[in-house]
């Protein structure tokens, strides 16, 4: 009797092992994913478990189903390299896949710069802007995948040589970028609108100046590569399909070097340079340089706070005065998304 019971146990164990065994190799039991406390997005995950190979497995919940990309990836090898089978949908995700260029003065961010123009004027240039991710198909807790963002804000200049700090001009811009990141490579494609307006106080004090309505509706394509985690190089091209005073083509390129991991209160040094070529200036454009100290916050949604020296040379960053050449030196405070 004991012999038959022992044989029954062996047969049962063999059958169970066969059901759970892959034809190539045995798979480990699925392990649940525990969301970190800092996660705030709403996740539309198709599975609650993954195995040790990182592949989604719903069998633990009793209702197995293939991953959304399983069939597509196996049939198109190039997509298998571009899209991970563990990617899933997340609404209002944390973090960004393609971050703003640190030294660019064109992109929306939070910043203020006290600057001296070698032509003799002192100004305060500020940007008031915000950015958030709308939806991501990618990793939930790391910056990898495909993501749609929305950002926008205003870039304003005040003349601090006047008693009331008169408003010289304001540029308004919003972007809708679709971004992609896998490993050190990142791409973005999107649309932006920018319109420029001279300040009322400036026009009152300069009645002979002709007001212009500079604006651009543009499509852009950008690529960045992290040579190391801290060192990123990038290039971008944009074409204005609708415009006034502007010409169609703009080009940007440059690099950022600085902290990408949380720094704590001690911070770390940074250095960034950006070149912006504009067709309306016969592709003369401008060059911008920043260097100083930076702090990176905790969590995927944290940005980078920077302060340091600022230098700018070329066509005015206020597009209402785009034909005027400026040489600016000052100190800035920036918060980048």
Buried (B, 14 or more C-beta within 10 A) or exposed (E): EEEEEEEEEEEEEEEEEEEEEEEEEEBEEBEEBEEEEEBEBEBEBBBEBBBEEEBBBBBBEEEEEEBBBEEEBEEEEEEBEEBBBBBBBBEEBBBBBBBBBBBBBBBBBBBBBBBBBEEEBBBBBBBBBEBEBEBBBBBBBEBBBBBBBBBBBBBBBBBBEBEEEBBBBBBBBBBBBBBBBBEEEBBBBBBBBBBBBBBEBBBEEEEEEEEBEBBBBBEBEBBBBBEEEBBBBBBBBBBBEEBEBBBBBBBBBBBBBBBBEEBEEEBBEBBBBBBBBBBBBEEEBBBBBBBBBBBBBEEBBBBBBBBBEBBBBBBBBBBBBBEEEBEBEBBBBBBBB
